[in-house]
Each structure stands twice: as C-alpha cells, then as structure tokens.
C-alpha cells in the first residue's frame, strides 16, 4: 500500500506553470498500468520452493511489471505471481498481501509510475496521452500529475474495512490539493482510463461535496462503463491450473481470482437484470445468478460470500460524482456480449456472441453510465462523446482519439 504522504511528491523538479493558464491535470491509468514494488520479510512462505530466499531482507524490488527480470530469469514468473496474490483476513475483515510481502505503488504523484519496462507495451499506459498533453503546455510535476494505484484492491461498502482503498483516497486527495495549490489554487481536471475511472468515481463519492466543488474543475473518463462487461466472466471461469505465459497474463487471467477488484467489476443486476450472459445446456446465468456462476466456476464459498457482502453492494451503489463530467467512449468494435459453454465445461474456450462496444467495454455498460449520471437531477453538467471504431486501449494511443481527448481537456479548461 502507498503511504499517506510521499515526501518526494513535493520535491518534484520545479517547472513554472504560472504562465500557461491551464488547470492542472491528474491522470489515473487503467487496470495493470500501475507499477508495484515489493519487499519480502522472513515471514514470507512461498508455495514454490526458493521464491523467497534470494530477496528476503534485501529491500525493494520491482514486482509488477518487471519484464526485464523475467526475460533474464523466466523461473521468477511463479514467484512473482505468488507474491502478487491477496488474502482475505477474516479477523480484520479486509484484504491484504500475503504474510511477509510488503508492496507500494511506484512514483505516486507522477506519470512515471505508469506502464512496464516491456517495449511492446510502452505506449499502452497513457504515455502517448502524456506526450499529447505536453504538446499543449502541460509539464510533469508542474501542472501534470499521475495517480497510480494498486489495482488488486477495491472499494468496500460503507461500514466495511477498506484499508488499501482508504489510503488511496487520502493520498489522491492530498495530490489534488497539492496540484491546485501549485497552480494558483485552480481546481483540478481528473482524467482517467478504464478502471481508473471507477476508482476515481468512488474517490469522488467518498470525498465531501464541498471539497469536490472546491478542488475538481472537471472529471473526464475514457473507456469507462459501469456494471461490468460480460467478458470478465470468461476470465473468472478460466482454468486456475493453467500456467500463465507472462506476469501480465497471470494478472489478466486466473491470477486475479484473489484480487478484491475482481468482485467489483462483475456484471451488475442493475444493468443486465435477467438477460442471460453465460449459456449452458443445463442452465443460463444472468447477472442475478452471479453467486451461482462463481460456485460453478470453482470459486470457494468464502469468495462467493465476499461477492455478496463486498463486491455486489459497491456495484449496486455506483452514483453520479456531482462534479462536471465528460465521458468519452468508443463503439463499432466487436465486444463480448454472451458466452456459451454448452456442455457446462468452463475449462474450455467458450463460443462467444458479440455485440457492440470497444472490444472490452460493451455498449450496455456505457449506456448505464449515461443513465446513472446523466439522469441524476443533482448532476449539473454531463457530456457523453462517442468515437467510432477505436479500441479500448486505442482511446489513449490512436492519434484521432488522442486529438479528441486533448480537445475535451482544453474545453474543460475553458468551461466556466
């Protein structure tokens, strides 16, 4: 988890932003785009022999995503996958790292904590958006800041422990206040991609309304829907015994079964109702049947119970942030709509029925976002923008999409 205050945040090299007149921007990346460091103590007991001994007591190392280390020693893959797992502490009623594993996000407050050192993924985590913003006058540490986060965790319903997410909320609040103060007390524009929008939405709704109105100029979401895309159900159903081919693969596939965030992005009954999302000969599963589906997919009764008490209530309680918001999404890309496991065997590749969306986020979740925010009478400004034929990640990498995104940020700067 990140500390509440990272002193380095306030000593970033000074670059004057006073003459630009731009409102500061804070970026939140999508799922898996935040880098994580770890260190191991003597309490770490790896399930794979030899994973802990070389690094125990030797300080911080890059855990996610350390492409270079894995290229040099592929045998580290099961070790890193193990060290990324979360466990649920029934006494504390909350998620935490494995005993003996300590983690924190890299370079909080800056955009240097996004992405990985894998050249193939270099432009996939807002790097091109950062460069586009620099092209219109934004400068790292002056009026451009980043909020990486630990994507394994998730918000919990009111009254339940959520130590990691509460730490994130406190740290982001301090960052927004710092960005505003550094720029003549101008309110901040928060720009997010994918899961970062969900985290930011919850952050705003856990922040006092007077604070939001004082410090947030605009909230711009990219590739965000609410209610969970059906494609995530294929990830949940995938065979947990299949060895991952990369650390990213382990996080995107069965490895995330231990993550709190998995339970918060499952399809919501508020969006899909009784519509079948998973089809088998014996039974169809709708969003109302997620607990039964999780059991059929091999998840434990404890996980199913946590979905009912932690994941589902958050999904059902998504609400308008009550700050000016623009949502940019894409359509025109085949996107998973339904999964067919006709024989009920979830260990095989399903037949896929496609609908509309951006290849990851389907249109139903985007329309739900418009309903939840746009129809709220207390939401004073809401704008929805559709860009045709751009993929989920293309929203932050394709030239055409980036031009529109930066244009919306400039428009938000000028909005009274």
C-alpha positions in Angstrom: 0.0 0.0 0.0 1.1 3.6 -0.6 1.9 5.8 2.3 -0.4 8.7 3.0 2.3 11.2 2.2 5.2 10.6 -0.1 7.6 13.4 0.6 9.2 13.1 -2.9 5.9 14.3 -4.3 6.5 17.8 -3.0 10.1 17.9 -4.3 9.5 17.2 -7.9 11.7 19.4 -10.1 10.1 22.8 -10.4 8.7 23.8 -13.7 6.8 27.0 -14.0 3.2 26.6 -14.8 2.1 30.1 -13.9 2.1 31.4 -17.4 0.2 28.6 -19.1 -3.2 29.4 -17.5 -4.1 25.7 -17.7 -5.9 24.0 -14.9 -3.7 21.2 -13.5 -4.4 17.6 -14.7 -4.2 14.4 -12.6 -4.1 11.2 -14.6 -5.4 7.8 -13.4 -4.5 4.9 -15.7 -6.3 1.7 -16.4 -6.1 -1.8 -14.9 -2.5 -3.2 -14.8 -0.9 0.2 -15.8 0.4 1.0 -12.3 3.7 -0.4 -11.3 4.2 -2.1 -8.0 7.3 -2.5 -5.8 7.7 -5.2 -3.2 10.0 -6.4 -0.5 10.0 -9.7 1.4 10.4 -10.3 5.1 11.2 -13.5 6.9 7.5 -14.1 7.3 7.1 -14.9 3.6 6.4 -18.6 3.0 6.3 -19.2 -0.8 4.3 -22.1 -2.2 7.1 -22.6 -4.7 10.4 -23.5 -3.1 13.2 -21.0 -3.5 11.0 -18.0 -4.4 11.6 -16.1 -1.2 15.2 -16.8 -0.2 17.0 -14.7 -2.8 15.1 -11.5 -2.0 14.2 -11.8 1.7 15.7 -8.9 3.7 17.2 -7.3 0.5 15.0 -4.3 0.2 12.5 -3.2 -2.5 12.4 -4.7 -6.0 10.0 -4.2 -9.0 7.2 -6.8 -8.7 4.8 -5.6 -11.4 5.6 -5.5 -14.2 9.2 -6.4 -14.2 9.6 -7.5 -17.8 13.4 -7.3 -17.8 13.9 -9.5 -14.7 11.5 -12.1 -16.2 13.4 -12.1 -19.5 16.6 -12.8 -17.7 15.1 -15.5 -15.4 11.7 -16.9 -16.6 11.8 -19.0 -13.5 10.8 -16.0 -11.5 7.3 -16.0 -13.0 5.6 -18.3 -10.5 7.3 -16.4 -7.7 6.1 -13.0 -8.8 2.6 -14.4 -9.5 2.6 -15.8 -5.9 3.8 -12.5 -4.4 1.0 -10.6 -6.2 -1.7 -12.7 -4.6 -4.0 -11.2 -1.9 -5.5 -13.0 1.0 -8.6 -12.1 3.0 -8.1 -11.7 6.7 -11.3 -12.8 8.4 -10.3 -11.2 11.7 -9.7 -7.7 10.1 -12.5 -8.3 7.6 -10.3 -7.0 4.8 -7.8 -7.9 2.1 -4.1 -7.8 2.5 -0.9 -9.0 0.9 0.5 -12.5 1.7 2.2 -12.6 5.1 5.8 -11.3 4.6 5.0 -9.4 1.4 5.0 -5.6 1.5 4.1 -3.5 -1.5 3.7 0.1 -2.7 2.9 1.8 -6.0 5.8 3.3 -7.9 6.3 7.1 -8.2 2.9 8.2 -6.9 2.2 11.7 -7.9 3.9 11.4 -11.2 3.2 9.7 -14.6 6.4 7.8 -14.2 4.6 5.1 -12.3 2.5 4.0 -15.3 3.2 1.1 -17.5 6.0 -1.5 -17.6 9.5 -1.8 -19.0 8.2 -4.1 -21.8 8.9 -2.3 -25.1 5.8 -4.0 -26.6 3.6 -2.2 -24.1 5.4 1.1 -23.9 2.6 3.2 -25.4 -0.2 1.3 -23.8 -0.5 3.1 -20.5 -1.1 6.8 -21.2 2.4 7.5 -22.4 1.1 8.9 -25.7 -1.6 10.9 -23.8 1.1 12.4 -21.6 3.1 13.5 -24.7 0.0 14.9 -26.3 -0.7 17.0 -23.2 2.9 18.2 -23.1 2.3 19.4 -26.7 -0.4 21.9 -25.4 1.6 23.2 -22.5 1.4 20.6 -19.7 4.6 19.7 -17.8 5.3 16.9 -15.4 5.3 18.0 -11.8 4.1 21.5 -12.6 0.6 21.1 -13.9 0.6 17.4 -14.8 0.5 14.7 -12.2 -0.2 11.0 -12.0 -2.1 8.8 -9.5 -1.0 5.2 -10.0 -2.9 2.8 -7.7 -2.8 -0.8 -6.5 -5.3 -2.4 -9.0 -5.6 -5.5 -6.9 -7.7 -3.8 -4.2 -11.2 -2.2 -4.5 -13.6 0.0 -2.5 -15.8 -1.7 0.0 -19.4 -0.7 1.0 -19.8 1.8 3.8 -19.0 0.4 7.2 -16.7 -2.4 6.0 -12.9 -2.2 6.3 -11.1 -1.0 3.1 -7.6 0.0 4.4 -5.9 0.0 1.0 -8.6 1.9 -0.8 -8.9 4.4 2.1 -5.1 5.0 1.8 -5.5 5.6 -1.9 -8.4 8.1 -1.3 -6.3 10.0 1.3 -3.2 10.1 -1.0 -5.2 11.2 -4.1 -6.9 13.9 -2.1 -3.5 15.3 -1.0 -2.3 15.1 -4.5 -5.3 17.1 -5.9 -4.8 19.7 -3.2 -1.1 19.9 -3.9 -1.7 20.3 -7.7 -4.3 23.0 -7.1 -2.0 24.9 -4.7 0.9 24.7 -7.1 -1.2 26.3 -9.8 -2.6 29.3 -8.1 -5.4 27.4 -6.4 -7.0 26.5 -9.7 -9.3 23.4 -9.4 -8.0 20.2 -11.0 -9.1 18.2 -14.0 -9.1 14.5 -13.3 -8.6 12.3 -16.4 -9.0 8.6 -16.2 -8.8 5.5 -18.4 -10.9 2.3 -17.8 -10.7 1.0 -14.2 -9.1 4.3 -13.2 -12.5 5.9 -13.8 -14.2 3.5 -11.4 -11.6 4.2 -8.8 -11.9 8.0 -9.3 -15.7 7.8 -9.2 -15.5 6.1 -5.8 -12.8 8.5 -4.7 -15.1 11.5 -5.5 -18.1 9.9 -3.8 -16.0 9.3 -0.7 -14.9 12.9 -0.6 -17.1 15.7 0.9 -19.2 17.5 -1.6 -17.8 21.0 -0.6 -14.3 19.6 -1.2 -15.3 18.3 -4.7 -16.7 21.6 -5.7 -13.6 23.5 -4.4 -10.9 21.2 -5.9 -12.4 19.5 -9.0 -12.8 21.5 -12.1 -13.8 18.6 -14.4 -13.8 14.8 -14.4 -13.0 13.2 -17.8 -13.4 9.5 -18.2 -12.1 7.5 -21.1 -13.4 4.0 -21.9 -15.5 3.7 -18.8 -18.7 1.8 -18.3 -20.5 0.7 -15.2 -22.0 -2.6 -14.4 -19.2 -4.9 -15.6 -18.6 -6.3 -19.1 -19.7 -9.9 -19.7 -16.2 -10.7 -21.0 -14.9 -10.7 -17.4 -16.9 -13.9 -16.8 -14.6 -15.8 -19.1 -11.6 -14.7 -17.0 -13.4 -15.9 -13.9 -14.3 -19.2 -15.5 -10.8 -19.9 -16.9 -8.9 -22.9 -15.6 -6.8 -21.9 -12.5 -4.5 -24.8 -13.1 -3.2 -23.4 -16.4 0.3 -21.9 -16.1 0.5 -18.3 -17.2 2.8 -17.4 -20.0 3.7 -14.0 -18.5 3.2 -12.0 -15.4 0.6 -9.8 -17.2 -1.2 -12.9 -18.3 -1.3 -14.1 -14.7 -2.9 -10.9 -13.6 -5.4 -10.8 -16.5 -6.4 -14.4 -16.1 -6.8 -16.7 -13.2 -4.3 -14.9 -11.0 -6.8 -12.1 -10.3 -9.2 -14.6 -8.6 -7.5 -13.5 -5.4 -7.9 -9.7 -6.1 -10.6 -7.7 -4.4 -11.1 -5.8 -7.6 -12.4 -8.9 -9.4 -15.5 -8.9 -7.3 -16.3 -5.2 -8.1 -16.3 -5.5 -11.9 -18.6 -8.4 -12.4 -21.8 -7.8 -14.3 -24.4 -5.9 -12.3 -28.1 -6.8 -12.0 -28.9 -3.1 -12.3 -27.5 -3.2 -15.9 -28.4 -6.7 -17.2 -31.2 -7.9 -15.0 -32.4 -11.4 -16.1 -30.6 -11.3 -19.5 -28.5 -14.5 -20.0 -24.8 -13.8 -20.1 -23.4 -17.3 -19.8 -25.3 -20.1 -21.6 -25.0 -23.8 -20.9 -27.3 -26.7 -21.8 -28.3 -27.2 -18.2 -28.6 -23.5 -17.0 -28.3 -20.0 -18.2 -26.6 -17.5 -15.9 -27.7 -13.8 -15.7 -26.2 -11.0 -13.6 -28.8 -12.1 -11.0 -27.1 -15.5 -10.9 -23.5 -14.4 -10.4 -23.2 -16.2 -7.0 -24.3 -19.5 -8.6 -21.9 -18.9 -11.6 -19.0 -18.2 -9.2 -19.7 -21.5 -7.5 -20.0 -23.4 -10.8 -16.7 -21.9 -11.9 -15.0 -23.4 -8.9 -14.6 -20.4 -6.5 -15.0 -21.1 -2.9 -18.0 -20.4 -0.7 -15.9 -17.7 1.1 -15.3 -15.9 -2.2 -19.0 -16.1 -3.1 -19.9 -14.7 0.3 -17.5 -11.8 -0.2 -19.0 -11.1 -3.6 -22.4 -10.8 -1.8 -21.2 -8.6 1.0 -18.4 -6.5 -0.6 -18.5 -6.6 -4.4 -22.2 -6.5 -5.2 -23.1 -3.7 -2.9 -20.5 -1.4 -4.4 -21.7 -2.3 -7.9 -25.3 -1.5 -7.0 -24.4 1.8 -5.4 -22.5 3.5 -8.2 -23.8 7.0 -8.5 -23.1 10.4 -10.1 -20.0 12.2 -8.8 -21.8 15.6 -8.7 -18.9 17.3 -10.5 -18.8 18.4 -14.1 -18.1 15.2 -16.1 -17.4 14.2 -19.7 -17.4 10.6 -20.7 -15.6 9.5 -23.9 -16.3 6.0 -25.2 -15.9 4.0 -28.4 -18.4 1.9 -30.4 -18.1 -0.2 -33.5 -15.7 -2.9 -32.2 -17.0 -6.4 -31.7 -17.3 -6.9 -27.9 -18.3 -10.0 -25.8 -22.0 -10.0 -25.2 -22.6 -13.6 -24.2 -20.5 -16.7 -23.5 -21.7 -20.2 -24.5 -20.3 -23.2 -22.6 -22.8 -25.6 -24.0 -21.5 -28.7 -22.1 -21.0 -26.7 -18.9 -17.3 -27.2 -19.0 -15.7 -23.8 -18.0 -12.2 -25.1 -18.6 -12.6 -24.9 -22.4 -12.8 -21.9 -24.7 -16.4 -20.7 -25.0 -18.3 -19.8 -28.1 -18.7 -16.0 -28.0 -21.7 -14.0 -29.0 -20.5 -10.5 -29.9 -22.3 -7.1 -29.5 -21.1 -3.5 -29.8 -18.5 -1.7 -27.7 -14.8 -1.0 -27.7 -13.6 -4.6 -27.6 -13.5 -4.6 -23.8 -16.3 -2.4 -22.5 -19.7 -3.2 -24.1 -22.3 -0.7 -25.1 -24.7 -1.7 -22.3 -22.3 -0.6 -19.6 -21.7 2.8 -21.4 -25.5 3.4 -21.7 -25.8 2.5 -18.0 -23.2 5.1 -17.2 -25.2 7.7 -19.1 -28.4 6.7 -17.2 -26.8 6.8 -13.7 -25.0 10.2 -14.3 -27.0 11.9 -16.9 -30.4 11.3 -15.3 -29.3 12.4 -11.8 -31.1 15.7 -11.2 -28.2 16.9 -9.0 -25.6 16.3 -11.7 -25.3 19.8 -13.1 -23.1 19.0 -16.2 -22.8 15.8 -18.1 -21.5 15.2 -21.6 -21.2 11.9 -23.5 -18.9 11.6 -26.5 -18.7 8.5 -28.8 -15.7 7.9 -31.1 -16.4 5.2 -33.7 -14.1 2.2 -34.3 -11.5 2.9 -31.7 -10.4 0.0 -29.4 -10.4 0.2 -25.6 -6.6 0.9 -25.5 -6.7 2.9 -28.7 -8.5 5.6 -26.8 -5.2 6.6 -25.2 -2.9 5.7 -28.2 -4.6 6.3 -31.5 -3.9 9.8 -33.0 -7.5 10.5 -33.9 -8.8 9.6 -30.4 -6.0 11.5 -28.6 -6.8 14.6 -30.6 -10.4 14.5 -29.4 -9.4 13.7 -25.8 -7.0 16.6 -25.6 -9.6 18.8 -27.2 -12.1 17.9 -24.5 -9.4 18.7 -21.8 -8.9 22.1 -23.4 -12.6 22.6 -23.5 -12.9 21.7 -19.8 -10.1 24.3 -19.1 -12.3 27.0 -20.7 -15.6 26.0 -19.3 -16.9 28.5 -16.7 
